[in-house]
Amino acid sequence: MRTSRSLSLLVLQALLGLTHATSSKKFEVTLSLDGRTSLIESDTAAVYYPKKAKHPVLFVGNDGSAETGGFRLWDLYGGQKSSPKELSAFKTGRSKLVEIVYSIGEDEEDYVVTLSMQDGLIRLYEIDGKDGKLKYLSGVDKLVRGDFSAMCTWRSKSTGGQYVYVMGKRWLYRFLIRDKPSKSRRNAGIEIVETQEFAIPVEPNSCTVSPDGKVYFAGDNGKLFSFPAADSTAKPKITEIGEPAGGDEIKGLKIYRGKHDTYLFLGLEDAIEIFDIKKLDKSLGTIKFADEELELNDFAIYQPGSKAHPDGTLIYAGENDDGAFFGTSSLAPVFKSPSKLKSNTKYDPRDCISEHAKPKKCSSLSDCNGYGYCPSNTRSKKATCDCFPGFAGATCNKITCPDNCSSPSQGTCTGPNTCTCKAPWTGEKCATLAVPARYETEESGGADGDDPAIWIHPTDKSKSRIITTVKSEVGSGLGVYDLTGKRTGGTSGGEPNNVDILYGVPFGNRKVDLTVAACRDDNTICMYEVTPTGELFEIPGGIQPLPEAVKELEEEFDVYGSCVYHSPKTGAYHIFINSKSSLYLQFELTTKDGKLATTLVRHFYAGNRGQVEGCVVDDPNSTLFLGEEPYGLWSYPAEPDAPAVGTLVDNTVVDGGKLHADVEGVTLVYGKTKQEGYIIVSCQGFSEYNIYQRAPPHNYVMSFTIPNNDKKGVDRVTNTDGVTAVGTNLGPEWPYGMVVVHDDVNEAPDGSARTDATFKILSLKDILGAKVVEGLGLLNGVDDKWDPRK
């Protein structure tokens, strides 16, 4: 009888969306999916607390797709059965980040803050909470360069300012949103001003700020960090708290403000752990989801109750077998026995704002002209203001720019950290060459392209082919194009990430050219034969699963990047495959029983064990070059019997180098000798490409970026990924070869975006032989007769 009653209770709990562990020390609840949006490429959600109870509860979510990218607005309880009702969509460009800030300036207006990956602009939208409409604040945008993945806000008690933290690959920017400093309200207006920037130890997936002014952030390494928020431009002390989730990737962080206690909700891929903010070494309980296929990204919490959700609502970016969406669940089970957590449905973020003091004044220093912090001792004759980035002087009355914009020949400083560059120069220091592409490939058939390769025709180099990848499920495969971007063929499937070419591989009684890629669909090495006419065909043994020995190295090794090597020492053919964990596997490629075969011959962890992807091998010098996304470019010996000892070629700006994270694609241009030639590296966050000398010590040569080519109707490159290049003569239009790069968003002349990714095609002569750098003689380092088969 007891068993029957227990089963009945379990059934009842399941129907109510509630289960819990029997231990009183840690509870476990399961939330059902109460509402969901239509399918959307979701990453981040933020919820808006209305000013009045009769106003709709709004939430915003990013749209990370290429065609419709930006963010969308929903009425949280406006749909059927209190599910979300979409109100509007804002196409600001592919994005990840959205946030809400409250009571800005004397008018105490509320705003949506969003950051577009496509153009790097932070935008503000004023919220009309009464009718659920947003008003774009034109002219307030702030350009921020980089690849960013986390955003959170904080209001200072001493200045009353509303700060927004934007975090990316080991770098953080802090911006102040406020009324412009003005003696007359007539001339005032909202502005975004940068107040601080500094390096951080990881790339966070999420961040949040506690009521006592601590900023918490965490990422895929499972570690949680914090630092005190402060009105200062100095880097704060960052504390590593530990691994509260046992080392699992942390996908989201949010603060829940109880009546007496504060809780940290820590999101994992399939659950949310709850901690007392004062005791982060022990989880209080776990939130699970009834949908076992659900994969969680970031989330938001709305604490006030509703008719359907009396103890508040969880809004999250999720994905299951149907696709990605934003979902909602009631928080009621979290606050039922046995959790002992107490809900606080009266919480309103504006209640905290009223506690803050007015800005500190230092009239003897002109109040730092509104662009700095007052010194602690304003009576000292030597006292000076603590100025925001881009401002200088005792009272922050002067503007500055990095390297003075390479003035006067390349640009001038026209605003705080704002350069006006002289064509063809561009970039934050006017030190980057703007080189438009000549062509772009026809659309690839998929939204997520990545790395290209160039196959050299054996007899007529003008008939060479560009081979590209689509790594998304839709459109997955390799595309083949001529040198002006017209599609000539390809093959579907595999979700290949990177692609490379091996020439003259012995196969039976003949030699074949092969495309080689890491195929993420089935976690294999996938290879296709390239015919003498540039077509792709399946070849026996072309799909190579990873050997069982790999599981002993890394139980869940997922293929990611790849490149190839033909040893001048032994004549052997090799394939390098990496995972995001930075583990590199080196395989020797042979033929066995009429099929291609691979043998694992070496493995090693690269660099600082940050995420890796792009790589290329300098065959004559037996050197592997690889990009570690957050840290820089490395070189390693390519021979399998050589010690896997890396040399840092250049690191990221965070560590004093010239590369901007993410460091993505890596390619080579060969010279007439083993010392001549160039390495080209793509930097995703800036859509910039750095060029280095091929020979040690691999001196930096120059950088370039790719703007619109209005004459040819070819759009700029944004959020770039892979890159490839060859320096050989490919015909009259390409006397020194070409560079092909991935373009994330294919922008149309009318400002819209197309779904399918494209690749841009540039002349190497336009880059290395540009008029402003022709005095350097860079084209002399290119072998225009290079033949990969010799």
Salt bridges, closest charged atoms under 4 A:
ASP34 OD2 - HIS309 NE2 2.85
GLU41 OE2 - ARG94 NH1 3.67
ASP63 OD2 - ARG72 NH2 3.12
GLU86 OE1 - ARG72 NH1 3.63
GLU106 OE1 - ARG185 NE 3.46
ASP107 OD2 - ARG185 NH2 3.53
ASP110 OD2 - ARG350 NH2 2.71
ASP119 OD2 - ARG123 NH2 2.64
ASP179 OD2 - ARG185 NH1 3.32
GLU191 OE2 - ARG178 NH2 2.88
GLU203 OE1 - LYS169 NZ 2.71
GLU240 OE2 - LYS223 NZ 3.78
GLU249 OE2 - LYS251 NZ 3.99
GLU273 OE1 - LYS26 NZ 3.45
ASP298 OD1 - LYS254 NZ 3.34
ASP322 OD2 - ARG36 NH1 3.63
ASP348 OD1 - ARG350 NH1 3.27
ASP403 OD2 - LYS429 NZ 3.54
GLU428 OE2 - HIS660 NE2 3.04
GLU440 OE1 - LYS760 NZ 2.81
GLU443 OE2 - ARG754 NE 3.67
ASP450 OD2 - LYS471 NZ 2.64
ASP513 OD2 - ARG789 NH2 2.64
GLU529 OE2 - ARG510 NH1 2.83
GLU548 OE1 - LYS551 NZ 3.80
ASP618 OD2 - ARG694 NE 2.77
GLU629 OE1 - LYS169 NZ 3.10
ASP641 OD2 - LYS569 NZ 3.71
ASP655 OD2 - ARG170 NH1 2.91
ASP662 OD1 - LYS169 NZ 3.55
GLU688 OE2 - HIS660 ND1 3.40
ASP715 OD1 - LYS760 NZ 2.99
ASP721 OD2 - LYS471 NZ 3.70
GLU733 OE2 - ARG438 NH1 3.71
ASP743 OD2 - LYS760 NZ 2.77
ASP744 OD2 - ARG94 NE 2.72
GLU747 OE1 - ARG716 NE 2.84
ASP766 OD2 - ARG438 NE 2.93
ASP784 OD1 - LYS785 NZ 3.87
